[in-house]
Amino acid sequence: MAAPSEKQLRQSILDLLAERREGATICPSEVARALGGEQWRDLMEPVREAARGLRSDGRVEITQGGEAVDPATVRGPIRIRLV
């Protein structure tokens, strides 16, 4: 199976967020698991990169501990929410 494109990753992020209540977040691993099957861990960085792209476009926020953070400097677990 071919790796998902960044466009597919971005759309999957938006689709998962659309299924949640307003203000809810998702973990990048949810997207990776949905698209990657047994190889989901290989998609973690591409999903994070897609989330950074969506943030640059003003579509999502990257959060840690419930607060919006700069994805260029954040380390550790993140979550994603719609703006």
C-alpha positions in Angstrom: 0.0 0.0 0.0 1.4 3.4 -0.9 1.9 6.0 1.8 -0.9 8.6 1.9 -0.2 12.0 0.3 0.0 15.1 2.4 -3.4 16.1 0.9 -4.9 12.8 2.2 -3.4 13.3 5.6 -4.7 16.9 5.8 -8.2 15.7 4.8 -8.1 12.9 7.3 -7.2 15.4 10.1 -10.1 17.6 9.1 -12.5 14.7 8.7 -11.7 13.4 12.2 -12.1 16.8 13.7 -15.4 17.4 12.0 -16.7 14.3 13.8 -15.9 15.8 17.2 -17.8 18.3 19.2 -16.7 21.9 18.8 -13.4 22.6 20.6 -12.5 18.9 20.8 -9.0 17.7 19.9 -7.5 14.7 18.2 -4.2 13.0 18.6 -2.0 12.6 15.5 -1.9 8.9 16.3 -5.7 8.7 15.6 -5.0 9.8 12.0 -2.0 7.6 11.6 -3.9 4.5 12.9 -6.9 5.2 10.6 -4.6 5.4 7.5 -1.6 3.3 8.3 -3.0 -0.1 9.6 -0.2 -2.1 11.2 2.4 0.4 10.0 0.7 3.4 11.6 3.8 4.5 13.5 5.5 5.2 10.2 2.9 7.9 9.6 3.4 9.8 12.8 5.8 12.4 11.5 4.0 12.9 8.2 0.7 13.4 10.2 2.5 16.0 12.4 3.8 17.7 9.2 0.3 17.8 7.7 -1.0 19.3 10.9 1.7 22.0 10.8 0.6 22.7 7.2 -3.0 23.1 8.3 -1.9 25.4 11.1 0.1 27.5 8.6 -3.1 27.7 6.5 -5.0 28.9 9.6 -7.3 25.8 9.7 -6.1 24.2 13.0 -4.2 24.8 16.2 -1.5 22.6 17.6 -2.0 22.2 21.3 -0.1 20.9 24.3 -1.7 20.9 27.7 -4.8 22.5 26.3 -2.8 25.6 25.1 -1.9 26.6 21.5 1.8 26.1 20.9 4.3 26.9 18.2 4.7 23.6 16.2 8.3 24.7 15.2 9.4 24.5 18.8 7.1 22.2 20.6 8.5 18.9 21.9 6.5 15.8 23.0 2.9 14.9 22.6 0.6 17.3 20.8 -3.1 17.5 19.9 -4.9 19.1 17.1 -8.1 21.2 17.1 -10.0 23.3 14.6 -9.6 27.0 14.8 
